[in-house]
């Protein structure tokens, strides 16, 4: 194992804050991840650096000897960053993220403009892919973080809800339900559906809500399963069936009168979009800034 700046930074933060929990909060990491990195540093040097007790953390003699070197490394990285930023403002603002289909195709494009105007020196590179691919690239340190449509469980991943969304019933403009102001879910279930493929975030949310209403998803009259939201929209527009889709994804088609949104009176298909990233990683300032933008702004004004 090689000595690295990441571990020195964590060790220095723990020593300064006086506890693993306070350091974890400061570093936007989990407490077990902070503990693991300090233990790895102790294994590298072959000696204890921190004396742990129930109330506080104290430096051992070896820890006190290491502190000035840890501080020097932090100062060196900061000075290097500042020196190089004189040549390009974007050095500190490169952000690579992965996004699942609905978010990447219909949500983020409408948000990147306002974000870019507020933070012009942050450049974003986005890959649109499925959740499994996003997780793989994060684990391989090819992406800083990802935005996904359904929750996942992974021991190395931190997950946080950052945006809300709602699926609506969409029907062809000449469909029998198109002129209705509202319908019940049981009425909806009498009609033919065009759906996203099994395992998609949109499909999972729809099926979960149906189960809550005591409706077996196996009873859906599916005439077609398609691998993208765009394909589902085209199929609905062509009169092949009805579907549940994110309101943001059908804004254009509804405005043109190609399809219609019909209110379902007795059920809401609400969901959260989540950010995921490695628990053990320090997110770059560009990623922290972007996630704060998603959490704190009123996104509806752009969607």
URGICOR-V649831 format. One record per residue. N is the residue number from 1. RES is the residue in one letter. PHI is phi in whole degrees, -180 to 180 (NA if undefined). PSI is psi in whole degrees, -180 to 180 (none if undefined). BURIAL is + if it has 9 or more other C-alpha atoms within 8 Angstrom, else -. Layout:
N:RES:PHI:PSI:BURIAL  N:RES:PHI:PSI:BURIAL
This chain:
1:X:NA:134:-  2:X:-96:148:-  3:X:-68:136:-  4:X:-138:158:-  5:X:-62:-37:-  6:X:-55:-46:-  7:X:-69:-39:+  8:X:-64:-40:+  9:X:-62:-45:+  10:X:-65:-46:+  11:X:-57:-46:+  12:X:-62:-40:+  13:X:-67:-42:+  14:X:-61:-46:+  15:X:-63:-41:+  16:X:-72:-39:-  17:X:-82:-23:+  18:X:86:2:+  19:X:-160:155:+  20:X:-69:-37:+  21:X:-66:-43:-  22:X:-67:-38:+  23:X:-65:-42:+  24:X:-60:-42:+  25:X:-64:-43:+  26:X:-65:-36:-  27:X:-92:-1:-  28:X:59:44:-  29:X:-126:168:+  30:X:-83:154:+  31:X:-62:-42:+  32:X:-61:-35:-  33:X:-67:-40:+  34:X:-64:-47:+  35:X:-58:-43:+  36:X:-62:-41:-  37:X:-69:-39:+  38:X:-67:-41:+  39:X:-62:-38:-  40:X:-64:-39:+  41:X:-66:-41:+  42:X:-65:-38:+  43:X:-64:-38:-  44:X:-63:-45:+  45:X:-84:-16:-  46:X:73:29:-  47:X:-156:157:-  48:X:-75:136:+  49:X:-107:-25:+  50:X:-130:138:+  51:X:-100:112:+  52:X:-92:136:-  53:X:-137:176:-  54:X:-69:-25:-  55:X:-102:-37:-  56:X:-155:175:-  57:X:-112:131:+  58:X:-120:148:+  59:X:-77:138:+  60:X:-79:177:+  61:X:-60:-40:-  62:X:-66:-39:+  63:X:-64:-41:+  64:X:-65:-35:+  65:X:-69:-33:-  66:X:-79:-27:-  67:X:-53:-49:+  68:X:-64:-32:-  69:X:-71:-38:-  70:X:-64:-43:+  71:X:-65:-40:+  72:X:-63:-38:-  73:X:-67:-39:+  74:X:-65:-45:+  75:X:-63:-39:-  76:X:-65:-45:-  77:X:-62:-43:-  78:X:-64:-45:-  79:X:-65:-38:-  80:X:-64:-44:-  81:X:-60:-46:+  82:X:-65:-40:-  83:X:-64:-43:-  84:X:-75:-25:+  85:X:-68:-16:+  86:X:-67:-23:-  87:X:-93:-31:-  88:X:-154:122:-  89:X:-65:-23:+  90:X:-82:-5:+  91:X:-58:-39:-  92:X:-87:-3:+  93:X:-121:24:+  94:X:-84:126:+  95:X:-132:124:+  96:X:-115:121:+  97:X:-135:157:+  98:X:-110:146:+  99:X:-138:139:+  100:X:-72:170:+  101:X:-59:-55:+  102:X:-62:-43:+  103:X:-65:-48:+  104:X:-70:-33:+  105:X:-89:-30:+  106:X:-125:-25:+  107:X:-95:-59:+  108:X:-63:-39:+  109:X:-55:-31:+  110:X:-82:-15:+  111:X:-99:-24:+  112:X:-68:-30:-  113:X:-64:-56:-  114:X:-59:-38:-  115:X:-65:-43:+  116:X:-64:-35:+  117:X:-69:-33:-  118:X:-81:-33:-  119:X:-129:75:-  120:X:-67:-17:-  121:X:-96:6:-  122:X:-104:118:+  123:X:-102:140:+  124:X:-118:132:-  125:X:-115:118:-  126:X:-119:132:+  127:X:-108:128:+  128:X:-97:118:+  129:X:-157:177:+  130:X:-81:170:+  131:X:-61:-41:+  132:X:-61:-41:-  133:X:-68:-39:-  134:X:-61:-48:+  135:X:-62:-40:+  136:X:-62:-43:-  137:X:-71:-32:+  138:X:-67:-44:+  139:X:-63:-29:-  140:X:-92:9:-  141:X:62:30:-  142:X:-93:-19:-  143:X:-129:149:+  144:X:-72:-46:+  145:X:-162:175:+  146:X:-136:161:+  147:X:-121:123:+  148:X:-130:165:+  149:X:-98:-13:+  150:X:-140:147:+  151:X:-66:148:-  152:X:-131:158:-  153:X:-118:121:-  154:X:-149:131:-  155:X:-63:-23:-  156:X:-100:0:-  157:X:-109:138:+  158:X:-97:134:-  159:X:-127:138:+  160:X:-147:135:-  161:X:-72:128:+  162:X:-124:-18:+  163:X:-147:154:+  164:X:-113:157:+  165:X:-152:163:+  166:X:-140:135:+  167:X:-87:141:+  168:X:-124:154:+  169:X:-73:124:+  170:X:-117:137:+  171:X:-134:158:+  172:X:-60:152:+  173:X:-63:-24:+  174:X:-105:18:-  175:X:-76:150:+  176:X:-55:-29:-  177:X:-84:-10:-  178:X:-65:-29:+  179:X:-93:-2:-  180:X:-80:140:-  181:X:-76:-31:-  182:X:-161:157:-  183:X:-140:160:+  184:X:-88:159:+  185:X:-64:-31:+  186:X:-70:-34:-  187:X:-66:-41:-  188:X:-60:-40:-  189:X:-68:-9:+  190:X:-80:-10:-  191:X:-105:164:+  192:X:-78:142:+  193:X:-116:145:+  194:X:-113:122:+  195:X:-127:160:+  196:X:-66:163:+  197:X:-67:158:+  198:X:-57:136:-  199:X:96:-13:-  200:X:-71:152:-  201:X:-60:-41:+  202:X:-62:-45:+  203:X:-65:-42:+  204:X:-62:-44:+  205:X:-63:-44:+  206:X:-60:-48:+  207:X:-67:-37:+  208:X:-62:-43:-  209:X:-69:-36:+  210:X:-64:-42:+  211:X:-61:-39:+  212:X:-64:-27:-  213:X:-92:14:-  214:X:65:31:-  215:X:-111:125:-  216:X:-78:118:-  217:X:-57:-23:-  218:X:-66:-17:-  219:X:-90:0:-  220:X:-66:135:+  221:X:-84:86:+  222:X:-89:122:+  223:X:-99:-18:+  224:X:-162:139:-  225:X:-119:130:+  226:X:-129:155:+  227:X:-92:6:-  228:X:-151:155:-  229:X:-64:-38:+  230:X:-60:-41:-  231:X:-67:-39:+  232:X:-63:-44:+  233:X:-59:-45:+  234:X:-63:-39:-  235:X:-68:-40:+  236:X:-65:-46:+  237:X:-57:-36:+  238:X:-79:-2:-  239:X:86:18:+  240:X:-80:-19:+  241:X:171:-176:+  242:X:-111:170:+  243:X:-160:173:+  244:X:-114:122:+  245:X:-138:159:+  246:X:-62:137:+  247:X:-59:-35:+  248:X:-66:-28:-  249:X:-82:-14:+  250:X:-117:11:+  251:X:-57:-45:-  252:X:-67:-47:-  253:X:-66:-37:+  254:X:-67:-42:+  255:X:-62:-33:-  256:X:-86:-5:-  257:X:77:17:-  258:X:-78:-34:+  259:X:-139:166:+  260:X:-128:148:+  261:X:-97:131:+  262:X:-120:133:+  263:X:-73:133:+  264:X:-98:118:+  265:X:-73:-27:-  266:X:-116:14:-  267:X:-158:144:-  268:X:-117:134:-  269:X:-103:71:+  270:X:-93:150:+  271:X:-152:170:+  272:X:-115:148:+  273:X:-100:142:+  274:X:-121:146:+  275:X:-96:143:+  276:X:-134:141:+  277:X:-159:168:+  278:X:-66:134:+  279:X:-63:-33:+  280:X:-87:-2:+  281:X:-98:151:-  282:X:-96:115:-  283:X:-67:139:-  284:X:-64:158:-  285:X:-60:-32:-  286:X:-63:-40:+  287:X:-68:-43:+  288:X:-60:-42:+  289:X:-63:-44:-  290:X:-66:-43:+  291:X:-66:-37:+  292:X:-65:-38:-  293:X:-61:-44:+  294:X:-65:-38:+  295:X:-74:-38:-  296:X:-100:-20:-  297:X:-89:157:-  298:X:-83:95:-  299:X:-72:-20:-  300:X:-61:-26:-  301:X:-65:-21:-  302:X:-107:-19:-  303:X:-96:none:-
